[in-house]
Amino acid sequence: MKKKDIKILLVDDEPDILEIVAYNLSAEGYDVYTAKNGADGVAKAKKKMPHLILLDVMMPEMDGIEACEILRRTPGMENTIITFLTARGEDYSQVAGFDAGADDYITKPIKPKVLVSKVNALLRRLKNNENTQEDITKVGDIVINREEYKIIKKGKEIILPRKEFELLALLTSKPSKVFKREVILDKVWGNEVVVGGRTIDVHIRKLREKIGEDHFKTVKGVGYKFVL
């Protein structure tokens, strides 16, 4: 996908921030839109269906947390990359952002060139998303065969129970992305059976034993991520 085809929505109540960020991302070649508060951002996002949303936290009418939660429930926006760009750098604020469904969290102030680099890195996930449905994918030294439910690591075949396989496939679909517990439960278990948070912990422990301790990181109060 070419940069001119990638739509980015900036949502912030500070006109100067909107102007500077929009200018730099437009100069990079992206198709950029802006909104001045959470309510305006939600409305514009539903109309434009952007690939990436940069969202402030503290805004009038509707804050970024509420806006993010609404966007995550909007059909067709499940895979939209949502990143908070905010001066609120406290741990509890970041946890709230991830709980709301954010993919990443960037703290202001940030130099325009650094922000553009961050955005470029985030948008590389679009390419990864296009490959998540392939029957066979390779992540580091791990080969995942979705058709045969088979894992090969360093040439050695590893047999996993179905739920462990699906959990691994989910986490490796976006390396370094933090998947919160609610998303894991929904994507891996769905409506099949009522399970508790400990179920995820047990499956992660088993994956650590079979795949490698260092690949699975716990983000306290949020969920888990796969790292290479």
C-alpha positions in Angstrom: 0.0 0.0 0.0 1.4 3.4 -1.0 1.6 6.2 1.6 -0.9 8.4 -0.4 -3.5 5.6 0.1 -3.0 5.4 3.9 -5.4 7.6 5.9 -4.4 9.0 9.2 -6.8 10.8 11.6 -5.4 13.2 14.2 -7.7 14.0 17.2 -6.5 16.8 19.5 -8.1 19.9 21.0 -4.9 21.9 20.6 -4.9 23.7 17.2 -1.1 24.1 17.2 -0.6 20.3 17.7 -3.0 19.5 14.9 -1.3 21.9 12.5 2.3 20.8 13.2 1.6 17.0 13.2 -0.7 17.2 10.2 1.9 19.2 8.3 4.7 16.7 9.0 2.6 13.6 8.2 1.2 15.2 5.0 4.8 16.1 4.0 5.6 12.4 4.5 3.0 11.6 1.9 0.1 10.4 4.0 -3.6 11.3 3.6 -4.2 13.2 6.8 -7.5 14.3 8.5 -8.0 16.2 11.8 -10.6 16.5 14.5 -10.8 18.9 17.5 -12.3 16.6 20.2 -13.3 13.0 20.9 -16.9 13.3 19.6 -15.7 15.0 16.4 -13.0 12.3 16.1 -15.4 9.4 16.4 -17.7 10.9 13.7 -14.9 11.6 11.3 -13.4 8.1 11.9 -16.7 6.4 11.0 -16.9 8.5 7.8 -13.2 8.2 6.7 -12.3 4.8 8.1 -8.6 5.7 8.7 -5.8 3.2 8.9 -4.2 5.0 11.9 -5.7 7.3 14.6 -3.5 9.5 16.8 -5.7 10.3 19.8 -5.2 12.8 22.6 -6.5 11.8 26.1 -7.7 15.0 27.7 -10.3 16.7 25.4 -13.6 18.5 25.8 -17.0 16.9 24.9 -15.5 13.3 24.9 -12.1 12.3 26.1 -9.7 10.0 24.2 -10.4 7.0 26.4 -14.1 7.0 25.7 -13.5 7.7 22.0 -11.1 4.8 21.8 -13.7 2.4 23.4 -16.4 3.5 20.9 -14.1 3.2 17.9 -13.1 -0.4 19.0 -16.7 -1.3 19.0 -17.3 0.2 15.5 -17.7 -2.4 12.8 -14.8 -2.3 10.3 -12.4 -0.7 12.7 -11.3 -3.7 14.7 -7.9 -3.6 13.0 -7.5 0.1 12.9 -4.2 1.2 14.6 -5.1 3.5 17.5 -2.3 5.3 19.3 -2.5 7.8 22.1 -0.4 10.9 21.6 -0.7 12.7 24.9 1.1 14.6 27.6 -0.3 12.2 30.2 2.6 9.8 30.9 1.5 8.3 34.2 1.4 4.5 34.4 -2.3 4.4 35.3 -3.1 6.6 32.3 -1.2 4.3 29.9 -2.9 1.2 31.4 -6.3 3.0 30.9 -5.3 3.6 27.3 -4.4 0.0 26.6 -7.5 -1.2 28.4 -9.6 1.0 26.1 -8.1 -0.8 23.1 -5.1 1.3 22.1 -2.2 -0.3 20.2 0.4 2.1 21.4 1.1 5.1 23.6 3.3 8.1 22.7 4.1 10.8 25.2 4.3 14.5 24.3 6.4 16.5 23.8 8.0 14.6 20.9 10.0 16.0 18.0 8.2 15.9 14.6 10.8 13.7 12.9 10.7 11.2 15.8 6.9 11.2 15.6 7.0 10.5 11.8 9.4 7.6 12.4 7.0 6.3 15.1 4.1 6.5 12.7 6.1 4.8 9.9 6.9 1.9 12.3 3.2 1.6 13.5 2.0 1.5 9.9 4.3 -1.4 9.1 1.8 -3.4 11.0 -0.6 -2.9 8.1 1.6 -5.2 6.0 1.8 -7.7 8.9 -2.0 -7.6 9.1 -2.3 -8.5 5.5 -0.3 -11.7 6.1 -2.1 -12.9 9.3 -4.5 -15.1 7.4 -1.8 -16.9 5.4 -1.7 -20.7 6.1 2.0 -20.6 6.8 3.9 -17.7 8.4 7.3 -17.2 9.9 8.1 -15.2 13.0 11.7 -15.2 13.9 12.8 -18.8 14.1 9.2 -20.0 14.5 7.1 -21.3 11.6 3.3 -21.4 12.2 1.3 -23.7 9.9 -2.3 -22.8 10.5 -3.7 -25.3 8.1 -2.1 -28.3 9.9 -2.0 -26.7 13.4 1.7 -27.3 13.6 4.6 -25.3 14.9 8.2 -25.7 13.8 11.0 -24.0 15.8 14.6 -24.4 14.6 13.6 -27.4 12.5 11.9 -29.2 15.4 8.2 -29.8 15.3 6.2 -28.8 18.3 2.7 -30.1 18.8 0.3 -27.7 20.7 -3.2 -28.2 21.9 -5.7 -26.1 19.9 -6.1 -23.2 22.3 -2.3 -23.0 22.9 -1.9 -22.9 19.1 -4.5 -20.2 18.7 -3.1 -18.1 21.5 0.4 -18.3 20.0 -1.0 -17.5 16.5 -2.7 -14.4 17.9 0.3 -13.1 19.8 2.7 -13.6 16.9 0.3 -11.9 14.5 1.6 -8.6 15.8 5.0 -9.0 17.5 5.5 -6.5 20.3 1.8 -5.5 20.4 0.2 -5.8 23.8 -2.9 -7.9 23.6 -5.2 -7.1 26.6 -6.9 -10.0 28.4 -10.4 -9.2 27.1 -9.1 -9.3 23.5 -7.4 -12.6 24.1 -10.5 -14.2 25.6 -12.6 -13.0 22.8 -10.3 -14.0 19.9 -9.2 -17.4 21.3 -12.1 -18.6 23.4 -15.0 -16.5 22.0 -18.4 -17.7 23.2 -17.3 -21.4 23.4 -17.0 -21.5 27.2 -16.8 -19.1 30.2 -13.2 -18.9 31.3 -11.4 -16.8 33.9 -8.3 -14.8 33.7 -6.3 -17.6 35.1 -7.0 -19.7 32.0 -4.9 -17.3 30.0 -2.1 -17.4 32.5 -2.0 -21.2 32.5 -1.8 -21.3 28.7 0.9 -18.6 28.6 2.9 -20.7 31.1 2.6 -23.8 28.9 3.7 -21.8 25.9 6.7 -20.4 27.7 7.7 -24.0 28.6 7.4 -25.2 25.0 8.3 -22.2 22.9 10.7 -20.2 25.2 10.4 -18.1 28.3 11.8 -15.0 26.7 9.2 -14.8 24.0 6.2 -14.0 26.2 6.1 -10.8 28.2 3.6 -9.9 30.8 2.3 -6.3 30.9 1.0 -6.0 34.4 -2.7 -5.0 34.5 -3.0 -5.2 30.7 -2.2 -8.5 29.1 0.6 -10.2 27.1 2.8 -9.6 24.1 5.2 -11.8 22.0 8.7 -10.5 21.5 11.4 -11.8 19.2 
